[in-house]
Amino acid sequence: MFAPPWTPESPHYRYQVVEEQPIGTILTTVQATDADSTIAEYRMTENGFFEIHNTTAAAASKLRGMGTGPPDAEVFRVPRSNCGFLRPSQVMATDPDEGAAGDVKYAILSDNVGGIFRLDANSGILYPGASLIGKSGQYRIDIEARDGLGSGPHSDAATIVIEIQSINQHRPVFIMPALYNATVEIPENLATPDYLVMTVKATDNDSGTNGKVLYYLQVNSVNVQETDEFSINEMSGELRIRRQLDRKRQSRYELILVARDQGTPAWFETLRFLTVLLVDVNENYPEFPDASNPYKFFITENGARDVRIGKIQAFLDSASPSIYYYMLLGNEDGAFYVDKTSGDLYTNRSVDREENDAYVLYVLASKQSDLYVSEHERALLSTEQLERNATVAKVWVHVLDVNDNAPVFRRDVYYAGISSKASINELVAIVNATDRDLGVNATLDLFIRGSYLYKYGATKPKGSIVPSPFSISKEGRVVTANYMAEYNQDRFELEIVAKEVESPEREAMARVHVWIFNPEQLVRMILSRPPSEVHQDRDEIVSELGNATQRLIIVDEIRYHVDSLGRIRMDWCDMYFHAVDMGTQMIVPVEEILREIDAKYDFLQDYNAGFSILNVVPAYATTAQDEFDLALAALIALLIVLFVGAVSFIVLCCCLKHWSISIPSETRRKDALIKKQIIEDLNTTENPLWIEQKLKLYEEQELTMQVFSEPEMSQQQSMNNSNSTNSSQDPSSQLSLTLGLDHHHPLHHQQAPHLPPQHRRDSYDMSQAGDNTYATIQPRNYGTSNLSTVLGSGALVPPGGLPSSGVTSTSGTSSSEVADYATLRNSRAPSQLFEFRGSTFQVQQPGGGSDQPDYVTELM
């Protein structure tokens, strides 16, 4: 007995296996038991799919891809269709597999020339992928149906044959007769059977059978080839008389001609009305000569009534012709009338060329004196029919122009703006002035009469600028004639005049308000529409935006949009504008305009969507610049100067630290001798006046006249002694201690007046007293005679036996130091030059002699 779920009532096992499994794949292992003994062998009935092991009872597959098969494709024939489209046709393929394995996909394999056809991969519907107009013939397309969602191993192929046929697209067009309501006159004597009335002709622009035209006569809405009186050939269109016609019995016949094509899927037909008239052999009609027809006349506008324009005349082959003229068409407004008997044409009222510059009149010539043409009959008349009728004259009346209109501007006031960075010949605005007259009468001169300047914030103009910073062309283009930088934030009011060049030289005036702005004062509106469409709706966009902001919106430029990557969007554009407060006549800041637009977002929401407005942003990004602080700049400059000075001082000190000046040894020795001799001269008890004269040599060599200062008491005592000693002397022997100006008056030339006692002052005392008098270097001889003159003839020898060493060169001192100093002081004409470092040097006057003084000069 087999293991469950096998039962004697249901002796079956049911298993599911995935297809495409390798051969030998074990499906299951069957188990069975026997109460009496063991199972010796398992067997399975013969089949082509599975087998079972005889001892283990393992069931395994014998075939790969069990249960699979290729899809069965259906080959179909595409029905014929119309040119230009293809009725969708569907190809169908089936696959017995289940799930994804049985899901069939379709594809075109080859012969799809130029991608004309497309095949839906899921439904198998075949449809055109391009227009079929102009294409014909058969197309063979190979298609494939593949299972497994189009990637399975099994497929089938089929061939579709498609024949493209053209369709009937055009109606037949009559060539003969050309008029919708034509008339044919036949002499009564010629109205016999088989008489060819006319050959009807029509064409069709279709090709093939669609363009083949057949001809019929229509009676009671039925197309026939013949009637009782007439017949028409279906192929050639010959219209003939079937029997003899009698004018007295019936003189008028109305026929309906039919031209029908043979197009598919439907045919078209065109109708014409033909009137056949039987006329008397002896009857004729008046005719206009072809040389005069059409007639051409000219008339001046604004003329009076009953002005004769011209004359028309018809001719009649008769002994006593009586011809009458009747107006048929072209005079619906009653501007003209024709004399019934003479054919003269007159004006019935004044005509205006601006309303109608030309009239086309049709005048009928008839033998009937009481002919009446009703309005209904006039409506049935056609100009083509009348132009072919010799009894009708065609009259052209041209109205000449008179200068009777003044120029007119399209607008009385224009608003515009121009950048302050604009150069010369940049467009500001375009004004339109027109004159309804014609030719030279409509020629206008445009010029700027006044250019009134309003400074920033001003309500009154400063006057008209001459010459104007703007100019205007004959086409009305207002451009800059000067640079606008000097008028930044100002505005102009231009008076534009349009004046006729012909008499009476009428003129018109318009005003153009121009604001000079910075580019940063513009607002940019981004629209997802091309500039051509925005120009058409410009006035409406400006009106809505002005109502929302309560400002005057002035459009400055409309140009293509450039995205963030620098690409030009031809289907987008940017509209640049600025807003003006009409109360102050000043440009409104960009931030204020944007705030007002944002505040009216709900109001402008539908408006933005209707005009495809994407965003409103500032035209140019502005960067805030800090004001230049002069105090900060001065402080920085001072710090830089101090820094450079400190660095320079440090460098200089470093250089001087390592800079040593070598002093010659001879100079040091002489300098030491001078200092020693001076010190010895100072250590004396002589009269200060005497000391003064001894030191005169050294003092006169100092430009600053610095005097060696002595203790206060000693100086006072010396001065007292000097006064007491010299009180009995002659005033000429007294020496003045006054420095500076005294050198200009030598003592040996004049006597000094008696002076009160004076104290010696050093350079500090002189500076504290505010005395800026300096001594000049005086020429002086240092010989014995001159020195005696200066000091006196022995009377100036100080009392008390004061030492006189250093006073003269014969002091008895034999040391080299004294000799050198004596040589320096008393030598009249030194033979060599002595130099003293830091103090003085002595130089002999060039070319000096016994009668020439020496000069002593200080080296600072």
ZIURPE-V149302 format. One record per helix or strand. SS is the DSSP state (H for helix, E for strand). FROM is the first residue (numbers start at 1). TO is the last residue. If there is no record, write none. Layout:
ss-><SS | SS>
from-><FROM | FROM>
to-><TO | TO>
This chain:
ss-><E | E | E | E | E | E | E | E | E | H | E | H | E | E | E | E | E | E | H | E | E | H | E | E | E | E | E | E | E | E | E | E | E | E | E | E | E | H | H | E | E | E | E | E | H | E | E | E | E | H | E | E | H | E | H | H | E | E | E | H | H | E | H | H | H | H | H | H | H | H | E | H | E | E | H | E | E | E>
from-><2 | 26 | 32 | 50 | 58 | 72 | 81 | 89 | 93 | 99 | 105 | 113 | 117 | 125 | 137 | 155 | 173 | 181 | 188 | 196 | 201 | 208 | 213 | 222 | 226 | 230 | 238 | 252 | 269 | 287 | 295 | 308 | 315 | 324 | 336 | 344 | 358 | 375 | 383 | 392 | 408 | 413 | 427 | 433 | 439 | 444 | 464 | 470 | 477 | 485 | 491 | 507 | 519 | 523 | 531 | 538 | 552 | 568 | 586 | 590 | 601 | 613 | 630 | 665 | 688 | 696 | 712 | 731 | 741 | 763 | 780 | 784 | 805 | 808 | 816 | 835 | 840 | 854>
to-><2 | 29 | 32 | 52 | 61 | 73 | 81 | 90 | 94 | 102 | 110 | 115 | 119 | 128 | 146 | 164 | 176 | 187 | 190 | 199 | 203 | 211 | 219 | 224 | 226 | 232 | 241 | 261 | 279 | 287 | 300 | 311 | 315 | 329 | 338 | 347 | 366 | 380 | 387 | 400 | 409 | 419 | 430 | 434 | 442 | 454 | 464 | 472 | 480 | 487 | 500 | 517 | 521 | 527 | 536 | 549 | 562 | 581 | 587 | 599 | 610 | 618 | 657 | 682 | 694 | 699 | 725 | 733 | 744 | 768 | 780 | 791 | 805 | 808 | 826 | 835 | 843 | 858>
